[in-house]
Amino acid sequence: NINEDCHPQEKTKVEELGYGTSAAVLFACFIALCCMVAFLLYITARDKNIGNSLTSEMETRIKENDMYALSKIGKDSVYSYIVTDKVFGWFIALATIGIQVGILVFFMNSAEASLQNNSTAVQFTWLCPRDTDVCKDTSNLTDFGWICFSVLMFAKLGKDFISGSKLIYHSSKITHSFKSRIRYFVGGTCLCSITLFALYVSIVYNKAIATSNTQIILTAVVVLFVTEFDRWIFSILEAINEDWTAHVADSGDENETKKQ
């Protein structure tokens, strides 16, 4: 450009395909994998329980499993509505996911390198003076910065991904009704998907704009704030009307009763 700043034109397979298309393909494969795993686990569990009737002990376990699902998806998140049969709650949860995805897509699109697009957030770290054919990379980002980034991502997103995976496994249990299995599967898949998408966006965005170790951490924290949006909405709903979050309070009361 006019400031003698340049950007390498060699593109990876992901960049050639486009970040948006790559993300769509990645998550289509992930959801297909989740469906396959849940189905195989269900078939295995069904074969083991052929001829067994639903006992009172199993009915009690169903209630316990419902509370388990709520604890995995997060009692302080609007995602908790997904494991319930509340239509209003589902609308709030899906709308929240849509907003989160929209914000993350905004970051992802800003990471697209384009010398013609003035709105791109990409940092041109290569300096190519006109009086020489040697270019210099001015970025101060090192491997240590990426290591700190990885630790931060694991510490923040690891729990959500593990909990979502457990919820997908939980959805395959034969003791659940068909509707319950669908709710648990959707809840686990949404939790894992938004977690992976946040990780994906953090990586591509930092590759585009991070030029120092401190900047990569700062940018990662900004993107991770988006993953807290569902908890903020839940807090607002609870402040407006506690009845809207009664499903969480009810599960807490049942747990206290059992302990006593």
Helices and strands as residue ranges (DSSP letters): E 5-6, H 13-17, H 19-48, H 56-73, G 78-83, H 87-110, E 126-127, E 136-137, H 143-170, H 178-209, H 213-224, G 225-228, H 229-240, G 242-245, H 246-259
